[in-house]
Amino acid sequence: MSKVVIVGTLDTKGEEFKYVKDIIENEGLETIVIDAGVLGEPYFEPDIDRSEVAEAGGDNIKDLVEAADRGRSMEIMSNGAAEIVEELNQKGKVAGIISLGGSAGTTIGTTAMKRLPVGIPKVMVSTLASGDTRPYVGTKDITMMYSVVDILGVNSLSSEILSNAAFAVAGMVKGKKPEPKEKRPLIAATMFGVTTPCVEKARDYLENHGYEVLVFHATGTGGQAMENLVEEGFISGVLDITTTELCDELVGGVLSAGPDRLEAAGKEGVPQVVSTGALDMVNFGPIDSVPKEFKDRNLYKHNPTVTLMRTTAAENKKLAEIIAEKLNKAESKTALFLPLKGVSMIDAEGQPFYGPDEDKMLFETLRKNIDLEKVEIIEKDLHINDEEYALALAKKMIELIEEDN
């Protein structure tokens, strides 16, 4: 029978974990408690003790206690808890998972949660949930709940937070998920605000032709999440319209998806239709946060918290070389679409990022570097958000998937 896994440090947060455990079990669910503490004896007896966790992480608890190295201990216990949770899930024993803590507890809990597939309920109560949660959430569906007060005892306020968290994971586990009406092949698509019309039109066409389209916001974690699902075998085709995350990786913007972006589909043999959406921009936070070396560049205040910077011709040349190198290595059917009249909503005549010279450099470099024996280049004398362009992308996606089957 699947159970709710509770991961935490029972030496320092034992009272709080016992409180959460009791609520979950009072809801009629069984639990598996994993102790990842190293400072002292557990507040109550776990189902999996800290020595097992340390061993799974590659060390032994006696050495960790004697060394008193907090960083080393957290690494070992995080990895050990993650290994154990993954093994439990492979045996069909995980219905949901919950944890709570400060920086150490959050790291241990979310490291374990990230080993579980999307769909398994994951709740993390954390003192860090009101800040930058990207390092903890990554690309998984982790529910972060801010603890408001530090997690130190069960008091009149913390009891409200902890009980809500416990009821949340219990409700998720007990809830009956609706069955989909029909299972359709999944296509992953990438979108930004400035490519939304294109993606919407392509999605509508594909869904009217028997496919289900998952749209990922190209914000760094969006691209990573998409490629993780490709690697996990969920995706039948990738409609990578918006490759803008490559700009942030190259120039130093805030929405990079890392150096491996645009590689998963090619490596996994998944058909892909790629375009140059939003390669005209690098993303930063509020305008005051733009690095000093970029102050004289073409900046556009998208909203109070987002500032865009126009890519230069030199940057577009480098972006094209990066794209060509990645696509030329693809082991999947691949088509590259070029919208010759603009790559985003604000890269059009009269718009702030209109850049025919920059776009020309992008397209010319792609033509020069793409291996035409591996990648088909399709040029359209259209803007990326023109309906005709969107439909051409969608039709090509279907063609490549059908050829691959």
N, C-alpha and C positions, 0 to 999 in steps of 0.2 A: 504493500500500500504506500502510495506517495505521501510524503510528510512535509511540513514546513521546516526548513533548515534555519537554525538560529546560529549565527557566527559571531563570536565576540570574545573579549577579554574578561573572563569570569573572576579574575583577581581584583581588577579595578572597577569594573562595571557590573559585578555580579548581581547586586540588588536590582538594578534596572533590567537586566536580562531575565531575571526570575519573574519580575512583574509582567514583562511582555510574554514570556512563556506561559504563564498562568492564564492570561487573557485568551491567547490563541487556543489553548487546550480547553478552556471553558466554552469556546465556540464549537467544540466537538472535533477538533483536528488534533492529530498527533504531531510531535515535533522531534527533530534531531538536533541536539545542542552540540556545537563544536567549540571547544575552548582553545583560544589562541593567545592566552595570557602567559607571561613569563616572569612576572615580578613576584608573585606569591601564590598561595593556595587558592583554589577556586571557591567562590561563595557557595556554590552548590555543585553536586556531581554532574558532569556532562555525560553525554552519550559517547563522545569521542574526545579523549583527553589531550592535553597539550603535548605530551610525549609523542603521540601518534602524529600530531600536526607537524611537530618539529622534524620527525623522521621523514614524513612525506615531503618536507621542504628541503631535505638534504643535510640535516644536522641532528644533534641530539639535545634534548632539553637541559641536561646537566651542564653541558658546555656553554649553552646560551646564557643560563642563569649565572654561571661563574664569570663569564666574560663581561656581563653587564653592558653590552654594546647595543644601545637602543636601535640604531640604524640597522645593524646586522640582524638583530632579533626580529624587527618588523619585516625585513625582506624574507627571512626564512619562514616565519609564521604566515605571511601573506601567501607565499608560494605553496606552502603546505596545505593551508585551508582551501586554496583554489584547486589543488590536485584532488583533495578528498571530495570536494563538492562536485567536481567534474565526474569523478568515479561513481559517486552516488547517483548522479543524473543518468549516467550510462546504464545503470542498473534499474532505472525507472523509479527511483525513490524520492525524487525532488518534485514537490508540487508548487513550492514557492520558497523564497528566502528573505530573511530580514536581518538587519544588523543595526548597530548604533555606536556612536563614538565621536571622538575628536579627530585630529589628523591621523593618528596611528590607527584607530578603530575604523575610520572611513577608508583608509588605504587597504586594510585587511579585508573588510567587508566587500568593498566594490571590486577588489581583485578577484575574489571568489565569484561574485555576481557576473563578471564579464566572461567567465568560462561557460555560462549557461546560454542556451539559445534564446533568441527573441521569442517572447510569448510567455515564458515562465515568469510569474510575478516576482518583482525584486523591489524591496523597500529599504532605503538607507536613511536613518535618522542621524543628522550630522550637524555639528557646530559650524561646518564649512558650507552648508547648502545655500547660504545667502551670497556666496562669492562666486568665483570662477569654478564651475563644477566639471569643466571639460576633462581634466585629468582623471576624474573619478568615473564619470559616466561613459566617456569614450563614445562608442557607437552602439551601445546597448540600451535597452528600454528600462533603465534604472530610475525608479521614483525616489527623488531626493526630498526629504522633509527637514526643514530647518528646525533645530531644537530650541531656539529662542534663548534658553538659558543653557549653561554648561551642563553636561550630563554627569551629575554628581549627586546621587541620591534620588529618591522618589519623593517629590514634594507636591504642593498643591498645583503648581504650574507644570512641572515636568510630567506629572501623572496624566495630565490632559494630552500632552504631546505624545507620550509613549503609548497611551491607550488608543489614540487615533491611529497611530502607526500599526499597532497590533491588529486592530479591527480592519484596517485597510488591507493588509496582506491576507488576513483571514477571508475577507469579502472577495478579494480577487481569486483566491484559491477555490472558494465555494461557489462562486458565480458560474453559471452555465453559459459557455460561449456559443453564440449562434453559429450554426453550420452555414457555410457559403452556399448560395443557390447552385452554383456550378463552379468547377475548378477549371480556370482558364490559364493558358501560358502567361507567365509573368515577364513583363518588359520593364526594365529600369530606365528612367529618364532623369536628366539633370536640368535644373531650372534656376534662374535668378529672376528678380523682379523685372529686369530689363530684357529678358527673353521669354517672359510669361505668355504673350500672345502666340508665339511659335509652339511652345510646349503644349499649351491648351488645345490648339488645333490638331496637333499631331496625336495627342492623347485621345481626343474625341474620335478621330478616324480609326485609331488602333482598337479602341474599345468597341466601336461599332463593327469591327471585323473579328471579334472573338478573342481579343487579348485583354489582359488586365495590366494597367500601367501604374507602377509605383514611382512617384515623383520625389526626387531628392533635392533639397535646397542646397545649392553649391556653396556651402559656408565652411568648408574644411571637414567638419565631422560628417556633413551630408555626403560628400564624395567618398569618404572612408567607409561610411555605413553601406553605401551602394556596393562598393567593391568587396566588402566583407560578405555581403549576401551572394555576390557572384561567386566568390571563392567557396562558399558553403553549398553551392549547387542549386540555389533557389531560382535563378534567373535564366530565361530562355533567350533573351536578347537585350542589348544595351543601346539605348538611344542617347548618346552622350552629346547632347546639344550644347551644353554650357560647360566649357572646359576652363572657366575663369580661375579656378583654384591654382592652376599652374602659374598664373601671374603672381599670386601672393607668395608662392614657393620661390619663384625666381627673384623677385624684387624685395621681398621682406614685408609683405602685407600681413594682415591679421587672420586671414581666412585660408591659409594653406592646408591642403590635405596631405602634405608630406611628399617626399621624393618619388614614391611609387605610384602616384596617381596616374591613371590612364594605362594601367598595365594588366589589371586583373582579367578583363574579358579576353585579351589576347593570350594570356597564359593558360586560361581555363578552356579555350576553344569556343567561347561564346560569341556568336555573331554580334558585330557592333557597327553602328552608324554614328560617326563622330562629326561634330562641327566645331566652329570657332567662336561659339557664343560667349560674349562678354570678355574676350581677350583684349578689349580696349581699356580695361580697368584693373587697378590694384586697390584693395580695401584697407581702410584704416578706421579708427574710432572717431570720436569728436575731433573737429578740425584742429583744436589745440594739441592733439596727441600725434599729429603727423610729424615724423622725424624732421629735424631741421634741414637736412640735406635735400628734402623734397619741397621746401616752402615755396620755391619759385616755379614749381611744375604746374601743369594744368589741373587744378583741384576743383572738385564739384561737391558741394555740400548736399548729399542725398537726403539726409535728415539730421536732426541734432546729434545723433549718436554714430552716424556713418558718413565718412568722407571718402570719396572716390578720387583716384589719380589716374590720368590718362597715360597709357603705356606709350613709350617712344618707339621710333622706327627701329632703333638698335635692340630694344627689348623685344619687339615683335619678331625680329630676325632670330633672336635666340629662342623665343617661344616656338617658332616654327621648326627650328632644328631639334628641339626637345620632343615635340609632337611627332616629327618624322622618325626620329630614332625609336621612340616607343612603338609606334604603329608598324614600323618595318619589322619588328620582332614578333608581331602578333601571329599566333597559330590559329587564328579564327578568321572567318570571312569578315572583311573590313572595308567599309566605304567612308571616304572623307568628303564632306560637303563644304563648299566655300560660298558664302553669301557675298557677292562682289559689291553690293551696295550698302554694306554695313553689318557689324557683328553684334550690335545691341541697340536698344531703344534710343540711347543718346549718342550713338554713332550713326548719325544720319544728317543729311544736309540741313543746316540751321540749328543743329543740336550741339551741346557743349563739347562733346567728344568726337565730333565729326573729324575724321582723319584719313582722307584718301591716301596720303603718302604712307602713313603708318600701316594701313590695311594693305596697300600695294606691296610693301616689304614683306608682310606676313604671308600673303598669297604667293608671291614670287619665290620666296624661300621654301615654302611647302612644295611647290611644283618642282623645284630643283632637287629637293632631298628625298621626297617620297619614292619608294620602290614600287613602281607601277605593276610589277609582277605579283606583288603581295597586296597592295592597297589600290582600290579604285578611287580616283579623284573625280568628283562630280561638281562642276562649277555652274552656278546659277546667277544670272544678272538680276538678282533680286536682293532685297533686304531680308535679314534673318527672320523678321516678324511678318513677312508677307505670307498670306495664306498658301499661295502656290508653293513656296519654299517648304513650309511645314508639311504639306501633303506629300511632297516629293520625299522628304525624310521618312515619313511614316510608311509610304509604299515600299521604299527601299528596305526598311526594317523587316517588313513582312516577307519580301522577296528573299532576303538573306536567311531568315529563319526557315522558310520552306525549303530552300536549297540545302540547308544543313540537316534537315530531317530525312 
